[in-house]
Amino acid sequence: MKKSEPLIIADAAKAIRHVFIRNLELLAHIGVYHHEEGKMQPVRFNVDLGVLDDADLQDRLEKVVDYGVIEGRIRAIIAEGHVRLAETLAERIAAACFEDSRVISVRVRVEKLHALAGAESAGVEIERTR
């Protein structure tokens, strides 16, 4: 198995900025088991983006990757309906982040908060690069 390049989240020398969302909790229709069908359950999301830096921001929102837009995309994906796998949900979120051409790397963590008795959470984390 070939070793992949490490995910770059922030690097001043390469003009890459880190944009993130921490511990966003939403109710979602997710799961493969019968007892999960038709029920919403709490899911926690963490997203890390490596973004091409623009040194001349001019204090203008359109010059940056807006984490509010990323949150809206996550909410829209959840609103589409039942997803069986946390992996599928993570991949959809990563793809939505790449809709902004300035995003060059994405790390997405999806945690089901009631998946396992005695565990705070269970889920998946993925990393994707352009």
Phi and psi in degrees as a GROMACS rama.xvg file:
@    title "Ramachandran Plot"
@    xaxis  label "Phi"
@    yaxis  label "Psi"
@TYPE xy
-80.5511  137.178  LYS-2
-74.9753  130.076  LYS-3
-86.6325  163.133  SER-4
-66.1306  144.841  GLU-5
-67.497  148.22  PRO-6
-69.2915  128.496  LEU-7
-98.038  116.709  ILE-8
-101.013  -40.9534  ILE-9
-149.704  135.763  ALA-10
-161.037  108.64  ASP-11
-62.0178  -39.5951  ALA-12
-64.5737  -29.4849  ALA-13
-101.402  6.37861  LYS-14
56.8014  50.714  ALA-15
-118.546  125.77  ILE-16
-103.451  156.771  ARG-17
-106.315  119.514  HIS-18
-114.976  135.967  VAL-19
-146.249  160.018  PHE-20
-127.157  129.313  ILE-21
-114.651  129.141  ARG-22
53.5134  45.8785  ASN-23
-75.9296  117.501  LEU-24
-107.505  124.732  GLU-25
-134.37  156.241  LEU-26
-87.4165  135.586  LEU-27
-141.769  150.971  ALA-28
-87.7221  104.831  HIS-29
-148.002  144.038  ILE-30
134.572  155.652  GLY-31
-103.332  -13.8958  VAL-32
-88.0008  151.804  TYR-33
-55.0615  -42.5023  HIS-34
-68.3651  -11.597  HIS-35
-93.7105  -13.7289  GLU-36
-70.6583  134.142  GLU-37
75.6236  4.76554  GLY-38
-121.367  144.391  LYS-39
-92.2658  147.171  MET-40
-138.967  153.6  GLN-41
-71.9416  135.634  PRO-42
-132.303  136.771  VAL-43
-106.686  137.096  ARG-44
-120.866  137.325  PHE-45
-130.263  131.748  ASN-46
-131.175  131.407  VAL-47
-123.402  129.009  ASP-48
-120.659  134.198  LEU-49
-94.3877  121.443  GLY-50
-125.072  136.388  VAL-51
-60.8945  127.989  LEU-52
-83.4908  140.444  ASP-53
-116.119  109.585  ASP-54
-66.7695  -22.3493  ALA-55
-104.411  72.3697  ASP-56
-72.317  -26.0781  LEU-57
54.3094  22.5315  GLN-58
54.4727  39.3413  ASP-59
-120.46  129.937  ARG-60
-58.97  -38.1898  LEU-61
-67.6489  -10.0039  GLU-62
-88.5605  -2.94909  LYS-63
-127.815  164.339  VAL-64
-79.1115  119.149  VAL-65
-85.2511  114.691  ASP-66
-63.495  -23.9467  TYR-67
-65.2256  -35.6368  GLY-68
-66.8719  -41.9465  VAL-69
-62.2686  -43.5598  ILE-70
-58.962  -44.2097  GLU-71
-60.203  -38.2737  GLY-72
-67.2209  -38.7468  ARG-73
-62.7234  -46.5385  ILE-74
-61.1819  -38.6421  ARG-75
-65.7163  -39.9711  ALA-76
-63.1168  -44.0317  ILE-77
-60.6156  -40.4823  ILE-78
-68.6479  -17.2966  ALA-79
-66.0066  -20.4617  GLU-80
123.113  -169.024  GLY-81
-59.9719  133.025  HIS-82
-120.357  131.758  VAL-83
-76.1413  -43.4962  ARG-84
-114.258  140.942  LEU-85
-61.2117  -32.9784  ALA-86
-61.1501  -42.8902  GLU-87
-62.7185  -44.2686  THR-88
-62.184  -43.9794  LEU-89
-61.4355  -42.5439  ALA-90
-64.0885  -40.4147  GLU-91
-64.8464  -39.9157  ARG-92
-65.938  -44.0444  ILE-93
-58.7284  -45.9811  ALA-94
-61.2629  -39.6695  ALA-95
-65.0973  -35.8385  ALA-96
-65.4682  -36.7385  CYS-97
-73.3414  -3.60498  PHE-98
-62.9893  -24.2094  GLU-99
-91.5379  118.13  ASP-100
-65.0787  -15.3238  SER-101
-77.8404  -16.1913  ARG-102
-79.5391  122.781  VAL-103
-110.489  -18.7863  ILE-104
-149.035  149.895  SER-105
-139.693  136.64  VAL-106
-124.25  126.494  ARG-107
-125.692  130.581  VAL-108
-117.099  129.083  ARG-109
-120.324  120.807  VAL-110
-122.631  123.072  GLU-111
-84.8292  123.108  LYS-112
-82.968  -15.939  LEU-113
-122.162  26.0758  HIS-114
-71.6793  -39.3367  ALA-115
-130.117  130.912  LEU-116
-62.1027  131.23  ALA-117
86.7265  -4.26835  GLY-118
-112.667  141.007  ALA-119
-61.3981  -39.5942  GLU-120
-165.053  166.808  SER-121
-146.27  145.541  ALA-122
178.244  -147.262  GLY-123
-146.072  151.192  VAL-124
-130.523  133.106  GLU-125
-124.336  156.262  ILE-126
-127.932  135.149  GLU-127
-137.06  144.756  ARG-128
-128.41  155.462  THR-129
